[in-house]
Amino acid sequence: MRTIVRSFAEQVERRPDRVLFELPEGRRLTYGETDEAVRRIAARLVADGVRPGDRVAAQVEKSPEAIALYLATLRIGGVFLPLNTAYTDTEMDYFIGDAEPRVLVCGPEGRHRDSVVVETLGRNGDGTLMEGGELHDGVHDAAAGDPAAIVYTSGTTGRSKGAVITHGNLASNCEALRESWRCTGADRLIHALPIFHVHGLFVAVNLTLATGASMDFLPAFDAERIIDLLPRATVLMGVPTFYSRLLKSDRLTPEACSSMRLFVSGSAPLPASDHAAFAARTGHAILERYGMTETGMITTNPYDGPRKPGTVGRPLPGVEVRVVDREHGKALDDGEIGAIEVRGPNVFTGYWRMPEKTAAEFRDDGFFITGDLGRIDEDGYLSIVGRDKDLVISGGLNVYPKEIEDLIDASPDVLESAVIGVPHPDFGETVVAVVVAKPGRELRPEDLLGFIAGDLARFKQPRAIRIVPSLPRNVMGKVQKAELRRRYAGLFTGGDRA
């Protein structure tokens, strides 16, 4: 097996002078220079006592040295633990107590912690981590099943769970994506994603490292800066909000995108209207894919062939996907909605120190229960209907929020919507729609209900519609429905906080 570290080492040997990172301020790092940073950090971690299997936690700003830290950890057999820079001290106490890292790397303002060695790393490569002249030689010979990373889930339903990702998971998923998306060393990626998340680190960065490509490495999303970079780039990986914001610029033209070969969207559903608008404006069809923390990427719309709006495509090479009855696990026919399950070399080994939770999430035949609901069409394309926990059961009848959201979003006055279930004294649960109006549009709940009523059975129609300025989202652009359920939990039982 060629691990990510081995693939990177091959690129260093092949083209050490190839630029890997280019930053907005003009700073550049080649593959050879990045390798030197990796070896320096690896030597520092070994001196700090990191041994194979030890965890190295990183709560640092986005920088080339942060990627070097990731590679250095894997190089010496450590287990990388990427953490959101927005986490509070209380949240950090939980992650450190749960994962028990040998080393915590944080920003220059980082504070002492008794239970862990603390190193610092700043956005510009400053900090204690880069001190010292020793360079580490050799690469730990990792097996496919050895842990490479622990990535914590969002923890919206209880405490966060650490998904243990192996070297084999990373390597197999990278190879499947390279093959499916035709990635090569000639690519230049615009990287504007965070690096503490699967999309930004294990998809965008790993593909770049393994193929010998280059990156314009941006600290955050900036629509005008990205449009500046498009004429010399070939790939952009983003979330739906990237594309909705790019569409607001008059500078987004076919000419600006003339060198681009691939626009990828993931981490949240891409509105079909944005898919159509982007194609009309640029001549490019955005490629939607589907993945999650525990599995990496699962499916993708094809590089060649029709990219169907509203679907996330077919399984990647080596990956199996099925849709089953939620209660009994029986495979369903095409077009039927059920629970999405996946099996393959991309699927994680389990949750860190949670054997019971791990066992509950796998079928006896090895399929992982994703918690997502979907359907497969006659061409084998998968559509995501929603999360299992978002399913509304009203009066014993199943209501799928996305069906209602699609109808609401078709209103010319609506920008976006989120449909949730809240407690109801008669029906157990009932449907509530939380809606954002388009700028300058007048939106009344009764008009919106009239707009959708003819297309929905009565039991699916919202019993309340709330008009709000915006929907709560996480850093990857996903609507936080758990927050909306908390906000409107008392709507029909008293205590509505909205």
Buried (B, 14 or more C-beta within 10 A) or exposed (E): EEBBBBBBBBBBEEBBEBBBBBBEEEEEBBBBBBBBBBBBBBBBBBEBEBEEEBBBBBBBBBBBBBBBBBBBBBBBBBBBBBBBBEBEEEBBEBBBEBBBBBBBBBBBEBEEBEEBBBBBBBBBBBBBBBEEEEBBEEBBEBEBEBBBBBBBBBEBEEEBBBBBBBBBBBBBBBBBBBEBBEBEBEBBBBBBBBBBBBBBBBBBBBBBBBBBBBBBBBBEBBBEBBBBBBEEBBBBBBBBBBBBBBBEBEEBBEEBBEEBBBBBBBBBBBBBEBBEBBBEBBEBBBBBBBBBBBBBBBBBBBBEEEBBBBBBBBBBEBBEBBBBEBEEBEEBEEEEBBBBBBBBBBBBBBBBBBEEEBEEBBEEEEBBBBBBBBBBEEEEBBBBBBBBBBBBEBEEEEBBBBBBBBBBBEBEBBBBBBBBBBBBEEBEBBBBBBBBBEEEEEBEBEEBBEBBEEEBEEBBBBBBBBBBEEBBBBBBBBBBBBBBBEBBBBBBEEEBEE
